Amino acid sequence: MNKNLRVVPGMIFLLFVTLTEAAAQYEIQTTPVRTHRGYIHLQDGTILKGRYAYSASLEKIRVISDHQIRVFDASEVSRITTRRPSQFANTASPGEVPEMPGLPPTLWFNHTELGVLAGNDDNKQVAPLVFGTSMNRIIYKNLSAGAGLGAEFLGETYMPLTLNLMYRLRHSRYSPFAMVQGGYQVPLEGSRTLYQRVVPQDVYSSIIWPGPTPTYNTEMKARGGFLFNPAFGIMKNNGQGFGTTLSFGYRFHRLCYAADNHDRIDADFNRLTIKLGFIFN
């Protein structure tokens, strides 16, 4: 009798462990996963209608179709649409940007950046603040183009009007990208630049008499100038319709200043760009 009583606690412990593991397994299998409904087009031409969900790494896709669950590599999927194939056939072709969770669901997106122009040149500001926003459209696979404007606080405040090209290496949660930006700086306020003119000593002394070389300041008006800014960085897709970017690049811009007496100065700036960006679509 005593022997049997000693066996009972062990059996209770084993039963507890078994029930705990079973409950945990049941919880894992029944944990709700957010799925989307659509038409999944595979690379071999097969089209599956049903619900689908991507893994956290976006490398796998689980498809529930005809009461069957199948798992594919993301590379096996050519595109995913929300319309019937007959409706989609006239408006898209194989290879177009797929509609995936965590990736841009449309061809259009907004890219807004905030950063600094770091460097040391004739500009008194070591790291002036820059801001820009642009609307972009995917024009071919991973290549997009767009136009934007912004505000830059240099010697004066300028509004850059730009054209942009962006190429992302791949469509995944993290992706490197390269970007080229070019345009024109429009001054938004009067110039703060004074041009100090110096009359050569030999010319001045030959005309009047020997003495200290005279100098005088001429107020210059900001006329704007062009800019060129290649950059590279990393992009993270944080969720449906939202992402972040971090980029580093090189900025060259030439600003023109002119005076009423037709004097002109072109000031060249070479800076390192450091920008944090946000993508909305």
C-alpha positions as a printed Julia matrix, in Angstrom:
281×3 Matrix{Float64}:
  0.0     0.0     0.0
  2.76    2.38    0.88
  4.59    1.46   -2.33
  1.54    2.33   -4.4
  1.22    5.64   -2.62
  4.79    6.49   -3.53
  4.06    5.82   -7.22
  1.02    8.14   -7.32
  2.96   11.47   -7.03
  5.22   10.44   -9.91
  2.23    9.57  -12.09
  0.59   12.9   -11.24
  3.78   14.76  -12.16
  4.06   12.96  -15.54
  0.4    13.67  -16.26
  0.91   17.36  -15.43
  3.9    17.61  -17.81
  1.99   15.84  -20.59
 -1.03   18.13  -20.23
  1.19   21.22  -20.13
  2.98   20.26  -23.36
 -0.32   19.45  -25.04
 -1.79   22.8   -24.02
  1.27   24.65  -25.29
  1.16   22.8   -28.6
 -2.55   23.56  -28.94
 -1.93   27.24  -28.23
  0.77   27.44  -30.89
 -1.39   25.73  -33.48
 -4.43   27.87  -32.72
 -2.66   31.24  -32.39
 -4.42   33.53  -34.87
 -2.29   34.68  -37.81
 -3.32   37.7   -39.85
 -4.08   36.57  -43.37
 -5.06   38.35  -46.55
 -7.4    37.26  -49.32
 -6.3    37.3   -52.94
 -5.08   35.47  -56.02
 -1.58   34.01  -55.68
  0.22   33.69  -59.03
  3.06   31.17  -58.96
  6.08   31.23  -61.26
  4.93   27.99  -62.97
  1.67   29.65  -64.04
 -0.56   28.2   -61.31
 -3.07   30.6   -59.76
 -4.39   29.87  -56.27
 -7.42   31.62  -54.83
 -7.62   31.86  -51.06
 -5.99   33.38  -48.01
 -2.27   33.89  -47.55
  0.22   35.14  -44.97
  3.94   35.9   -45.15
  6.44   34.82  -42.53
  8.15   37.49  -40.42
 11.23   37.34  -42.66
  9.08   37.55  -45.84
 10.95   34.51  -47.16
  8.01   32.07  -46.9
  4.32   32.36  -47.74
  1.54   30.13  -46.41
 -1.48   29.71  -48.7
 -4.85   28.33  -47.63
 -6.75   27.28  -50.76
 -9.44   24.62  -51.29
 -9.18   23.64  -47.61
 -5.48   22.83  -48.07
 -2.5    24.59  -46.47
  0.62   24.89  -48.59
  3.9    26.69  -47.89
  6.0    28.24  -50.7
  9.26   30.13  -50.94
  8.64   33.81  -51.7
 10.69   33.4   -54.89
  8.06   30.93  -56.2
  5.43   33.7   -56.24
  5.42   36.04  -59.24
  2.69   38.37  -57.93
 -0.38   38.58  -55.73
 -3.51   40.46  -56.77
 -6.84   41.28  -55.21
 -8.69   41.13  -58.53
 -9.59   38.15  -60.64
 -6.94   37.15  -63.19
 -9.31   38.06  -66.05
 -9.62   41.6   -64.67
 -5.9    41.88  -64.01
 -4.71   40.59  -67.38
 -5.38   43.83  -69.27
 -3.71   46.13  -66.75
 -0.56   44.31  -65.68
  2.05   41.88  -66.92
  4.15   39.19  -65.23
  7.04   40.65  -63.3
  5.18   43.74  -62.11
  5.5    44.74  -58.47
  3.55   42.24  -56.33
  1.07   43.31  -53.72
  2.48   41.85  -50.49
  1.98   42.49  -46.79
  4.78   44.71  -45.52
  5.57   46.01  -49.02
  4.1    49.0   -50.87
  0.54   47.99  -51.87
  0.46   50.66  -54.58
  2.86   52.06  -57.15
  2.91   55.48  -55.47
  4.64   56.36  -52.2
  5.79   59.43  -50.27
  9.37   59.72  -49.01
  9.99   62.38  -46.34
 13.51   63.01  -45.0
 15.06   65.11  -42.24
 18.8    65.49  -41.74
 21.91   67.62  -41.77
 24.64   68.69  -44.21
 27.81   67.96  -42.28
 31.11   69.54  -43.3
 33.44   72.47  -43.03
 33.66   74.98  -45.87
 32.98   78.66  -46.42
 29.49   78.31  -44.96
 29.53   79.47  -41.33
 27.08   76.72  -40.36
 28.84   73.44  -39.68
 25.73   71.22  -40.03
 22.71   73.11  -41.39
 19.32   71.42  -41.09
 17.62   70.11  -44.25
 14.1    68.8   -44.84
 12.54   67.33  -47.96
  9.47   65.43  -49.1
  8.73   63.84  -52.48
  6.07   61.83  -54.26
  7.47   58.85  -56.13
  6.2    56.13  -58.44
  7.63   52.71  -59.2
  8.43   52.81  -62.91
 10.13   49.44  -63.42
 10.52   46.63  -60.88
 12.7    48.1   -58.08
 13.3    51.46  -59.77
 11.21   54.49  -58.82
 11.2    58.17  -59.83
  9.63   61.24  -58.34
  9.7    64.96  -57.62
  9.83   66.88  -54.38
 10.47   70.08  -52.46
 11.72   71.02  -49.03
 13.49   73.6   -46.87
 17.19   74.06  -46.18
 18.67   76.47  -43.67
 22.01   77.48  -45.12
 23.36   81.04  -45.08
 19.83   81.88  -46.16
 16.69   79.74  -46.22
 16.15   77.9   -49.51
 13.45   75.71  -50.98
 15.01   72.92  -53.09
 12.93   71.69  -56.04
 14.19   68.23  -56.94
 13.85   65.23  -59.23
 14.69   61.86  -57.67
 15.66   58.36  -58.79
 15.69   55.49  -56.26
 16.71   51.86  -56.72
 16.1    49.34  -53.96
 18.05   46.11  -54.14
 15.13   43.85  -53.23
 11.59   43.8   -51.82
 12.03   42.51  -48.28
 11.77   43.75  -44.71
 15.31   45.19  -44.95
 16.76   46.35  -48.24
 19.76   48.46  -49.29
 18.95   51.27  -51.72
 20.7    53.89  -53.82
 19.29   57.31  -54.65
 20.21   60.27  -56.86
 18.69   63.71  -56.35
 19.14   66.82  -58.47
 17.44   70.18  -58.72
 17.46   73.88  -58.05
 17.6    75.9   -54.82
 15.05   78.74  -54.65
 15.88   81.45  -52.04
 13.04   82.18  -49.62
 14.5    85.27  -47.92
 16.87   88.15  -48.54
 20.59   87.5   -48.59
 22.69   87.78  -45.44
 25.9    87.86  -47.47
 28.13   90.91  -47.74
 30.84   91.1   -50.36
 33.93   92.96  -49.21
 35.57   94.71  -52.16
 39.21   95.8   -51.92
 40.79   98.42  -54.17
 44.39   97.35  -55.03
 46.97   99.53  -53.27
 48.94  100.37  -56.43
 45.82  101.46  -58.3
 44.51  103.53  -55.38
 47.85  105.24  -54.64
 48.5   106.08  -58.29
 45.14  107.8   -58.58
 45.03  109.73  -55.29
 47.86  109.47  -52.76
 49.6   106.8   -50.74
 47.64  105.58  -47.75
 45.72  102.6   -46.35
 43.95  100.43  -48.89
 40.24  101.26  -48.79
 37.6    98.54  -48.5
 33.84   98.67  -48.62
 31.0    96.17  -48.38
 28.46   95.48  -51.07
 25.2    93.75  -50.25
 24.65   90.66  -52.39
 21.25   89.22  -53.33
 20.74   85.45  -53.22
 19.82   84.08  -56.66
 19.69   80.38  -55.8
 21.6    77.63  -57.53
 21.65   73.97  -58.51
 22.3    70.89  -56.38
 23.4    67.28  -56.94
 23.08   64.64  -54.2
 23.85   60.9   -54.67
 23.25   58.76  -51.58
 22.93   55.17  -50.38
 21.28   53.65  -47.32
 19.09   50.97  -45.78
 15.3    50.74  -45.92
 13.09   48.93  -43.41
  9.46   48.02  -44.07
  7.8    48.34  -40.67
  4.32   47.33  -41.75
  1.53   47.86  -44.24
  2.07   51.24  -45.85
  4.91   52.47  -43.63
  8.71   52.26  -43.67
 11.85   54.04  -42.52
 15.16   54.85  -44.21
 18.63   55.87  -43.1
 20.95   57.28  -45.76
 24.4    58.79  -46.22
 25.48   60.72  -49.28
 27.47   63.5   -50.89
 25.95   66.92  -51.61
 27.32   69.46  -54.04
 25.46   72.71  -54.55
 26.41   76.03  -56.1
 24.72   79.17  -54.81
 24.79   82.4   -56.78
 24.9    85.9   -55.28
 24.57   89.08  -57.34
 24.82   92.82  -56.56
 23.11   95.81  -58.14
 26.4    96.8   -59.8
 26.39   93.48  -61.7
 29.05   91.88  -59.51
 28.45   88.13  -59.08
 29.76   85.44  -56.77
 29.3    81.66  -57.15
 29.76   79.81  -53.85
 30.38   76.04  -54.07
 29.58   73.73  -51.15
 30.65   70.1   -50.67
 28.93   68.36  -47.77
 28.15   64.92  -46.31
 24.4    64.25  -46.03
 22.98   62.25  -43.12
 19.22   61.76  -43.32
 16.46   59.84  -41.53
 13.44   59.19  -43.72
  9.88   57.89  -43.57
  7.92   56.16  -46.34
  4.11   56.37  -46.55
  1.88   54.68  -49.13
